Each structure stands twice: as C-alpha cells, then as structure tokens.
Amino acid sequence: MIKKYIAYLIRWQLSTPILAICIIFFVNLGTTWSTIIANLIGGLLFFWVDKFIFTSKTFNTIWDIKENEKCNKCGKIGRVYRLIKYYSYDRINDKNPIYLCEKCSKEKFEIIKNKGIKYD
C-alpha cells in the first residue's frame, strides 16, 4: 500500500507543471476558464496513470523473501519466497505460511495466475 501511495504522490507532483503550462497558455481566457481547461487536460492525461497505479500488478503483489531457509515443497536450502498477496489471492493472515524455492514458487505462481485470479 505504501508503494502505491508514494507512486500516487509522485504522480500528483508531475501533474503540477503540466497544469501550470495549460493555465499560462490559456491565460487570455481568464483564470477560471484556463483552470477548467487545465483540469480537463490533466484528467485526460492522468486518468491512465492513476489507472496503472491502482490496478497494476506492480502495486498489488506482495512477496516475503528469506535467505538460507528450506523450501516447504522440495526441501532445497537457499532463498525462499512466499506469495502473500496477488489480487484476490490473500494470505496476509496465514497461520502456517509456506515458503518455496524459486523453481517451486514460479510453478505455484503460474498455477495461481492460470486460475484466473482477478481483482477483488
């Protein structure tokens, strides 16, 4: 959630120069109309950025990674992964978390994706 919030704040700051340029360009229309036009242009541009921020896998997938641990599936010792959240797949409050090596983790992740896990 914090990554999503930071991305949104950065996006918000990037909109400032674009809106300022619009207001300067349309200054002859007056402050009110140039602001309205600037906000319409901003909405047209940043709708897509906001959509990416709030629907992208980048911000909706949470992993836990540990070093020198045992894979719960094949027993290999090394870096292990636990998929905690991927859209409606949610194991945040899992009492018995399962950690998998990279190979086993990729296999499980593909199974989850192929089941058609979608947004909540």
N, C-alpha and C positions, 0 to 999 in steps of 0.2 A: 504494500500500500504506500510506503514511503517513497519508493521509486516512482510510482505513478504521480504522487503529489509533487515531487521535485520536477518531473518532466512537465507537469502542468504549469508550475510556476515559471519555468524557463520559457515555455510556450507563451505565457502571458506577457513576459518581458519582450519577447520577439515581436509581439503584435504592436507594441508602442511605436517604433519607428515607422512601420507601415501606415498606421493610423495617422501619425503626425504628418507624413508626406501627403496623404489624402486631404487632410484639413488645409495644409498650405496650398495645395493645387486647386482646391475648390473655395479658396478664401473669398472670392468675388461673390459667392452665393450667400455669404453671411455665416456666422458661427453655427447657428442651429442646423441649417441645411448641409453645410460641409461636414458637421459631426454625424448627421444622419447617414450621409453617403459613405463616410469613412467607416462607420459601424456596419453598414450593409456589405461593403467590400471586405472588411475584416471577417464578417460572418461567413461570406462565401469562401474565403481562403482557409480560415481556421476551423471550420466545421470538420474538414478532413483530417487535420492534425489532431483535434480533440477525439475524433472517432478512433484514430490509431491509438492514442494514449489509453483510452478507456476500453478498447476491445482487443488490443494486441496481446499475443502470447508472451511477448517480452515482459509485460507488466502483470500478467495473470498466472505465471508459473513460478512456483516456489520449490526450491530444492534444498536438501540438507546434505552436506558432503563431509565425510570423515576420512582421516588417513589411518593407515595401518590397522584396519578393522577387518572382520571376517564377513564375507558375503553370506547372507542367510539362505541362499539357494544352492550355490555350488561349493561354498566353503573356502574360496580363494581369499588370501590375505592381501590387503592393499587398500587403495582408495575405494570407498563405497558410497553409494548415492541412495537417497530416499526422496522420492517424489512426494511432496506434501500437498501441493495444490496445482491443479490444471483444470481451469474452468469448473465444471460441476464435480470433478474428482477432488474430494476434500478429505485429507487425512490429518488435519491440524490437531485434532484431539485424540489421535490414535493412541491407545494404551500400550499396544505391542507393535512398535514401528519395525518395519522390515527394511534392512539396508542391503543393497545389491551392488556387485561389482559392475564395471562399465558395460560389459557384454550382457549380463543378465538384466541390468537396468534398461538398456536400449531395447531389449526384447519386450520387457514389460511395458515400456512407454509406447512402443508400436502397437501393442495389444490394446492399450487404453485409447490411443488415437483412432484405431480401426473400429472400436466400438461406437464411435460417433459421439464422443463426449463433447457437449456443446456448452454454451454459456448458460449460467443459471438464470 
